[in-house]
């Protein structure tokens, strides 16, 4: 059985979709209080994942902007800097 620390973190898009789903459920007003609290906690986790992914992207953009001559869109170096989703 895999531990919680070994789970793959969701991509930005997955976390954003999860956050949108949580918001829709909370806005519906159909969830009982206990479920609403659980959904809120889940939404906060998705929000934190999105924030971390955006911060990572911001740092990578800063690196690209500071490079002399920048980096062209078709270089392998850009893929290395931006990472590849599996």
C-alpha positions in Angstrom: 0.0 0.0 0.0 1.5 3.4 -1.0 1.9 6.0 1.6 0.5 9.5 1.3 3.9 11.0 0.8 4.5 8.9 -2.3 1.4 9.9 -4.2 2.0 11.9 -7.4 1.1 15.5 -7.0 -1.5 16.6 -9.5 -0.6 18.9 -12.4 -1.8 22.5 -12.4 -4.7 21.5 -14.7 -5.8 18.6 -12.5 -5.7 20.7 -9.4 -7.6 23.6 -11.1 -10.3 21.1 -12.2 -10.5 19.7 -8.7 -10.8 23.2 -7.3 -13.6 24.1 -9.8 -15.5 20.9 -8.9 -15.2 21.7 -5.1 -16.4 25.3 -5.7 -19.4 24.1 -7.8 -20.4 21.6 -5.1 -20.1 24.2 -2.4 -22.0 26.8 -4.4 -24.8 24.3 -5.0 -25.6 24.5 -1.3 -26.6 20.8 -1.3 -23.7 19.5 0.9 -24.3 19.1 4.6 -22.0 21.0 7.0 -19.5 18.2 7.6 -19.1 17.5 3.9 -18.8 21.3 3.2 -15.9 21.5 5.7 -14.2 18.5 4.0 -14.8 20.1 0.6 -13.3 23.4 1.8 -10.2 21.6 3.1 -9.9 19.7 -0.3 -10.3 23.0 -2.1 -7.6 24.6 0.0 -5.2 21.7 -1.0 -6.0 22.2 -4.7 -5.5 25.9 -4.3 -2.1 25.4 -2.7 -1.1 23.0 -5.5 -2.1 25.6 -8.1 -0.2 28.3 -6.3 2.9 26.1 -6.1 2.7 25.3 -9.8 2.3 29.0 -10.7 5.3 29.9 -8.5 7.4 27.3 -10.2 6.4 28.6 -13.6 7.1 32.1 -12.6 10.6 31.1 -11.4 11.3 29.3 -14.7 10.2 32.4 -16.7 12.5 34.5 -14.6 15.4 32.1 -15.5 14.5 32.4 -19.2 14.3 36.2 -19.1 17.7 36.5 -17.4 19.5 34.3 -19.9 21.5 36.2 -22.5 19.6 36.0 -25.8 16.7 34.1 -24.1 15.8 30.7 -25.4 14.0 29.9 -28.6 10.8 27.9 -28.5 12.2 24.9 -30.3 15.3 24.2 -28.2 15.7 21.1 -26.0 16.9 23.5 -23.3 13.5 25.0 -22.9 12.0 21.5 -22.3 14.6 20.9 -19.6 13.8 24.2 -17.9 10.0 23.8 -18.1 9.9 20.2 -17.2 7.9 17.5 -18.8 4.6 16.2 -17.5 4.3 12.4 -17.5 
